[in-house]
Amino acid sequence: MLFDQLPAAWSAQLRLPDGVLEAIEAAVQVERDAGVCYPPSGHELRALQAVQPDAVKVVICGQDPYHGPGQAHGLAFSVAPGVPHPPSLRNILKEVSEDAGGPWPFERSFDASGCLGGWARGGVLLLNDVLTVKAGQAGSHAHLGWQTFTGAVLDAVAAQDQPVVVLLWGKPAQAHASRFTNRKHLVLKSPHPSPLSAFRGFFGSKPFSKANAWLEQHGVDPVDWIVQ
């Protein structure tokens, strides 16, 4: 079952209406029965399996998973090992290289946890607004109720009385901004890094250096954005 994979540390902190998880799971199963969906079954909650709630330093929130074959694997904007980088990821890595002051180590960019697995291990929650998608159809699962679940996840992060930087990329992600009201939280909003919008304010937004500056200002070790 989908939500049987939800780590206990997260489950204990989520505040959800009765029946929400069952409804989402049923809706996702209907979609999977009707055709190919991404990420593969069993990978939907990987972002939550990769980092504990109290270890989250940075949240990166996007729209929904990649909808091309073999790309999505449960970490927002990341790809499975050995998969060519989609345009949004290429744009992210371009901004990382320019903002964090070093070239992306492409020769080491794939590991057992995927391209951005190192970020997750460093305390970055790579969470999309919607956690599944129909093959070839971006935004196709926006009606399945995922936003209630991911909103509860973000509420759980917001409830942590610790420094957190929240990077909201694109309008669906930006709708969650009001959840973060603690003065220890820094919310940075920008356009989505897709080719359609990256030049409208994502490039040059310097989210990675700003995130690290905030963390260091509050006595938290910065995220290593380059070394994987």
N, C-alpha and C positions, 0 to 999 in steps of 0.2 A: 504494500500500500504506500502511496506517495508520502504521506505525512508521518508514516512510521520511521522515516529516515531523518526526521527533525531532531537535532541534538537536544538532549534534556536541558542543557544550560539555556538554550533559546526558548524551548517550550515553556519553561517555568516563568519566563518573563513576558510572554505574549498575552495580551488581553483581547480576546476575540469573541464576538457574539456566538451563541450556540449554533451549531450546524454549518458554520462558514467553511471549515476545512473539508467537511464531507461534500458540500456543494461544489467547491472548487475541484476536488478530486474527481467527482462524477463528471463534471463538465470537461475536464482534461481528458478523461478516459473516452468520452464520446468522440472528441476530436481525434484522438489517437486511433480509435477504431475506424474512423472515416478516412484516414490518410496519414501521411508522414508528418510528424511534428518534431520540433527541436526544442531543447536538447534531447538526447536519448532518454528514455525512461530510466529513472534512477539518478539522474544528474540534476534534477530541477532545484534541489536545495543545497547544491554543492557550496555556494557562497557562505552559507551558514555552517556548513561542516568544516570550512577552512579556517574560521576564526571565531573565538569565544566572544560573547557579548562584552565582557569586561576588558578584552584585549583590543577592541576596536579603537584605532587612532584616527582613521580617515574612512569616510564613506564615499564611494563613487557610485552614483546612481544614474542609470541610463533609461532607455525606453523598453525594449524587449530583446530577446536573444537574436543572434544572427540567424537568418532563415535559409542560408545556403547549405549544401550537403557537407557534413562533417565539421562544420565550424563551431557551433555552440557546444559548450561542455559545462555550463552551469556557473561560470564566473563572468560577470558582465564585461563586455568588450574584449575578453580573452578568447583564445582559440585552443583547441586540442593540440597536443604535440604533433609537430610535423605538418600542420595545416598552413597554407599560405595566408598571410595577413590580409584580412578584408580592408577596404579603404578607410573605415572609421578607425581601425586599430593603427593603420599606417600613419594617420593624422595625429593620433594620440602619441605615438612614439616619436614623431617629428617634434611635437611640442615638448615632450619629455627631454629630448636631446638638447633642444635650444634653451629650455628653462632650467634644467638640472645641471647643465654645464658639462655634459659628456655624451659621447656617442652611445647609442643603444647597442649592447653586445649581441648582435644578431647570431654570432656563432654559438652563443650560449642561451639563446632566447627560448628554447624548448626544453622542458624538463617533465618529469613524471606528473607534475601538477598543472601543466599547461603553460602557455606563454607568459601569463601574468601571475602564475602561481607564487612567485617570489613576493609579489606585493601582498597577496593574501597572508602569507606566512609572516609578513612584516606588520600586520595589523590593519590591512585595508579590506574593508567589506565591499566586495564587487557585486552590487545588487542592482538588478533591473526593476523597473516599476511593475512589469509583467514578466513572469518567469517561463512561459512557453510561447511557441509561435508555430503557425502552420507553415510547412515548407513553401518557400517562395513568396510568402505573403506577410510582409512586415505589418505589425499592428493587428494581426488577425485574431489574437486571443485577448484583446483589450476588454472584451465583454464577459470574460469568464469569472471575474471576481477577484483576480489576483491582487488588485490594488488594496483590498481590505487586509489581506495577509501581509503584503510588503509594507503597508502603512503601519501595521502593528509591530513589525520588525524595527522600523525606523523609530517608532515611539519607544521601544525598548532601549534603543541606543540613546535616544534623547533623555531617557530617565537616568542614565549613568551620570553621576555627578563627577565627570572627569573631562579633560580637554578632548574635544573631537572636532575635526574639520569635515564639513559635509560639502562635497562637490556634486552639484546637480546640473546635469548636462541635458538640455532639451526641455521642452515644455512639460511633458508628463512627469519628469523627475522634479522639476521646479515646483510643481503643485504640492510637494511635501515640505517646502521650506518652513511653513508656519509651525511645524512640529518642534522646531529647535529654538528654544527661548532662553536656555541657560547661557549666562554670560561667558561660560567656558567654551561655548560652541561657536565656531566660525562657519557661516554658510556662504559659499561662493557659487553663484549661478552663472552659467554661460550657455551659448548655443551648443547643440549637439555636434560632436566631432565628425559627422558624416560629410561627404563632399558637398552636399547641398547647403550646409550651414556653417562649416568650419571657418570660412573666411568672413563670417558675419560677427565674429567676436570670440570664437574658440581659440584660434591662433593668436598668440600674444597675450592670452589671459593669465599666463604664468601660474596655474593652479598648484603646481607641485612645489615650487619655491615658496609660495604664500602659505601652503599647508605646513611645510616644515618650519617656517619662521614662527607661525602660531604655536606649533607644538613646542618648539624650543623656548619660546617666550613663557610658556606655562610649565617648563621643567620636564618635558616629555622628550624622549629620544626621537629624532626625526626619522622619517621613512627613507630607506635606501631605494630611490626610484630607478637607479641604473643597474646595479649589480643584481643578477638573478641567481 
